[in-house]
């Protein structure tokens, strides 16, 4: 049989059921792949091989009895934003050094009760703030992809860069991720993986380190649309511990994948064409439109006039909520403690040593826009803009079933290329933040390669709680794009 790390989740599920492969073999193959790759790629900041093997043995016992659960024996990586009981969880911040939760996030608990196997904790931007995974306390993640003819290290996107890189490099079969302004979809797009941010409220936020609570959502990154559907089904649930989680049954997303696009109307928003956008991004978008038309969908132009205000208003709302959420890291309850001569200087010393530069920038911006003199001018105005963005989508969805856009304005950039300029970095999220501001589901599907030989993705935006249509349309794009090249395995040869 081929290298088991190359299988999709759906294929592995089949092979396990037919006893062509054991869960233990599958876990060992991934543990070996991580050992060979991690020094070069820095995707895992903590590995849990003993735990993985123990869980895999339990899966094998269940498989032998014919009592397999939906994700029985499937090895996954977990973004370090998810609290894992007894396993260090830091959100890749120095301020959470050594924090080992005594509880499990609802999303990961759902995965373990579906039979999934944890390989370890994945790198991310500190507190999920970033678009390149360069703000992590544990150092940057290196993408498994390289430009044709170049050895320059490329970013895997962010903030879920450990998740996207590990999935693309076959260091797990799928990974959890979170998305506040694009952190599932942007890394998926530039690593050639599938990422879906479900509707706000679809997955419980309980036990996920909070960044901006009204925008944060968990979702999977996987290698195929079907795998993303399988994972989302297991991750989603109503949870009384998160009052914003929705009390509605979780549909069978996998069943939706194969339904095709006949009869669907796809909206094309004219505002998603920004100055400086690479011509090849526009060309890919046009290609996507042609593919969907050829597969039987109708195409219709739509207008989302407030799109241009989405990024500025996101960078008011998200830091405002972050400044409030991050107030809890004061050296008293969690992680790092830097002593001081009194309690105030203990707070100050802990926070100045514990937070990185980008996180401090967000806290400063957030505190400023919430301050008495500026609240109305910035925060309140941004909230009003947010309502207008949502209204634009409500109007568009009267005429169309799903909206197609590029996911990112450019392919993967090199490490260090944008890290000196925050605004340049923020512009990566220009096409993704609107979706979080409106609470909608959004998905990125690999659609082709750039002129540099690196992946590009197309984004699908759906009606609230209509993830099923995203899976249908996502699959149609996946089929039309055909199998894409996979990253060359330079990291194990280097080791
Ligand atoms: N890149 C965006 C930010 O830095 C989004 C991050 C995210 O979705 N977590 O805010």
Boltz pocket constraint, residues with backbone or C-beta under 6 A from the ligand:
constraints:
  - pocket:
      binder: B
      contacts: [[A, 127], [A, 128], [A, 129], [A, 130], [A, 131], [A, 158], [A, 159], [A, 178], [A, 179], [A, 180], [A, 181], [A, 182], [A, 183], [A, 184], [A, 211], [A, 318], [A, 425], [A, 429]]
      max_distance: 6.0
